[in-house]
Amino acid sequence: MKKILIVGDLFPVPSNFDRFSAGDTDSLYGEKICSLFQSADYRICNLEGALTDRPGKCDKTGPVVFAPTSVLRGIQGLGIDCCALANNHITDAGPVGVVDTMQALEKAGIQHVGAGRNEEEIAHSLFFALGEKKICLYNVAETMYNAPGKRLAGAFLYDEYVVCKELESLKPQCDYLIVIYHGGAERFRYPSPQTRKRFHRMVDAGANMILSQHTHCVGCEEYYKGAYLLYGQGNFLFRSFNNEFTDSGLIVELALEGDTFAVRKHLVKAVDDTVRYDDEQDFSAFDARSSKVTDEAFLDAQFNAYCLSELPVYLRAYKGKIVGIRVLRRFFPSLYKRIYMKRYERNQLLFALHSLRSEQNREVAIRGLEEYLKGFKK
């Protein structure tokens, strides 16, 4: 039997930099995970950040994720063969960080896919052998802060026409086509309508397996036309923030027995800033969610509730801040939400919806903000 192991978000944080730099895999991953990886024939992770010793600037909000190149020893020690780089944090140290990451991986003998020195040089896919079978790995991300340019490094971003045409072309060249898709709603355990539609279209174009990362939580699975779809693989070892969602993840095993491919899953759990194999392997909640994944009315209701819970974040950005809002949000979250909702008139909310829904207005607003921000001091 031959097998591939694929894990979700993997990246050091300052509290475990020393162990990564020392290559202390036993401490970071534990004996059972290390043994599982040693038994595999090919190992893939999503490298959720940039490796660089000369970080550049990234103009963004939210977490900025990068680490010194020395931490690569802790990734090498696990036996990782390939790092998927199409994600929202690969440009967090600026374009120079993307280039440094690729060079560090190449020097370490680790393959990479999904990022490039400019938009023309990004490798969208790579091939490798599993026994006598030819496997193709395809890596793509949603658009965030990670866009490449004609002279700027970045990630490969989802364009449905390009992706589906490329998958159609790649399928005849391989025996099994894996797509690692970095996107979806964070801390949401089901696919959004858009994500599920995209996955089905990629299967129609030739994908045999699609794994969704970025959501930082274990979601649910679906089989569609014989293809395996995982909506949320969860973190492997990435402890930039800790909550009930990020405490578990899945190792996906693709096993080849004869001419048959089989998908198996292994639950892992966070222990402080390390990860361990979950001895209980309790998939009951995962299976319950998966049983609902074809119920579109249920999925819509879940997504509607999630979006309403997240709406105050966007309304705050649109309307501006209130003095003392951090205290209000921390100690009186319900009042915080009501205040932001009541600050808008109905016509203002309708225009906000229109500006987001209209392709032309969205494009103009994005470009206008990009140009206007150039005048702000960083």
VENDAPE-V908659 format. One line per field, one symbol per residue. ss: DSSP state (~ for helix, > for strand, _ for the rest). psi: psi as a letter, one per 40 degrees, with the letter a starting at -180 (. if undefined). burial: + if it has 16 or more other C-alpha atoms within 10 Angstrom, else -. Layout:
ss=???
psi=???
burial=???
//
This chain:
ss=_>>>>>>>>>___~~~~~~~~___~~~~~~~~~~~~~~___>>>>>>__>>______________>>_~~~~~~~~_____>>>_________~~~~~~~~~~~~~~___>>>_>>________>>>>>>__>>>>>>>>>_____>______>>_>__~~~~~~~~~~~~____>>>>>>>__________~~~~~~~~~~~~~___>>>>>____>>>>>>>__>>>>>>>>__>__________>>>>>>>>>>__>>>>>>>>>>>>__>>>>______~~~~~~~_____~~~~~~~~~~~~~~~~~~~~~~~~_____~~~~~~~_~~~~~~~~~~___~~~~~~~~~~~~_~~~~~~~~~~~~~~~_____
psi=hiiihhiahhiiideedddddefgddddeiddddddddeidhhiihhfaihieghaihgiiaihhiiiededdedddeehdhhhegieededfidddddddddddddefhiiieiieiddehhdiiiiigbeihihhhhiiihbeehiadehiaihihhddddddddddddeeidhhhhhhgaihhfheiiiddddddddddddeehdhhhhadefihbiiihhfeihhhggeiicggfdihaddeeiihhhhhhhhbehhihiihhiihhbfiiihhddfhedddddddeedegddddddddddddddedddddddddiihhedddddddgdddddddddeeiiddddddddddddhddddddddddddddddeih.
burial=-++++++++++++--++-+++-++++-++---++--+--++++++++++++++-+--+-----++++++++++++++++++++++++++++++++++++++++++----++++++++++--+++++---+----+++++++++-++++---+++++++----++-+++-++---+++++++++++-++++++--++--++-+++++++++++++++++++++----+++++++++++++-----++++++++++++--------++++++--++++++-----------+-++-----+--++--------+--++-----------+-------++-++--------------+-----------------------
//
